[in-house]
Amino acid sequence: MSAPIQVLPGAIAELFAQVSVSGVITLADRYGLMAAVFDESLSDEERHAVNRILRAACRGQLKFVNEISAEFNA
């Protein structure tokens, strides 16, 4: 039996902010989203943020890159 997947506290808010500002989803972001989908302990607010990111990705509003982190000037 495997251990349940849990996202670090504040990780979803940070991911949402970073993706919203940069418009880029990195490899690390994709792994974070995958973990969030399987995390049964997410709050409604966190689940809503994940859903917004996924909808933006489906609509083509985000650029996918195969880098671990995105460098951008804010």
C-alpha positions in Angstrom: 0.0 0.0 0.0 1.4 3.4 -1.0 1.4 6.6 1.1 -1.2 9.2 0.2 0.0 12.1 -1.9 -0.1 15.5 -0.3 1.0 18.8 -1.7 3.1 21.1 0.4 1.1 23.9 2.2 0.9 27.0 0.0 2.3 25.2 -3.0 -1.0 25.5 -5.0 -1.2 29.3 -4.4 2.4 29.8 -5.4 1.9 27.6 -8.5 -1.2 29.6 -9.5 0.5 32.9 -9.0 3.7 31.9 -10.9 1.7 30.4 -13.9 -0.6 33.4 -14.0 2.3 35.9 -14.1 4.6 34.0 -16.5 2.0 32.3 -18.8 4.3 29.3 -18.8 3.9 25.8 -17.3 7.2 24.1 -16.6 8.0 20.5 -16.1 8.1 21.0 -12.3 4.7 22.7 -12.5 3.2 19.8 -14.4 4.4 17.4 -11.7 3.0 19.6 -9.1 -0.4 19.7 -10.8 -0.3 15.9 -11.1 0.3 15.6 -7.4 -2.5 18.1 -6.7 -5.0 16.1 -8.7 -4.3 13.0 -6.6 -4.3 14.9 -3.3 -7.6 14.2 -1.6 -6.9 16.8 1.2 -7.0 19.9 -1.0 -9.3 22.7 0.1 -12.1 23.9 -2.2 -10.0 27.0 -2.9 -7.0 25.0 -3.9 -9.0 22.6 -6.1 -10.6 25.7 -7.8 -7.1 27.1 -8.5 -5.9 23.8 -10.0 -9.0 23.7 -12.2 -8.4 27.2 -13.4 -4.8 26.3 -14.4 -6.0 23.2 -16.2 -8.7 25.1 -18.1 -6.2 27.7 -19.1 -3.9 25.0 -20.4 -6.7 23.3 -22.3 -7.6 26.6 -23.9 -4.0 27.1 -25.1 -3.5 30.2 -22.9 -0.4 28.7 -21.3 2.9 27.8 -23.0 4.4 24.4 -22.1 8.2 24.3 -21.7 10.4 21.3 -20.9 12.5 23.3 -18.3 12.5 22.7 -14.6 11.8 26.4 -13.8 10.8 29.4 -15.8 12.9 32.6 -15.8 10.8 35.7 -16.3 11.0 39.4 -15.5 8.1 40.6 -13.5 
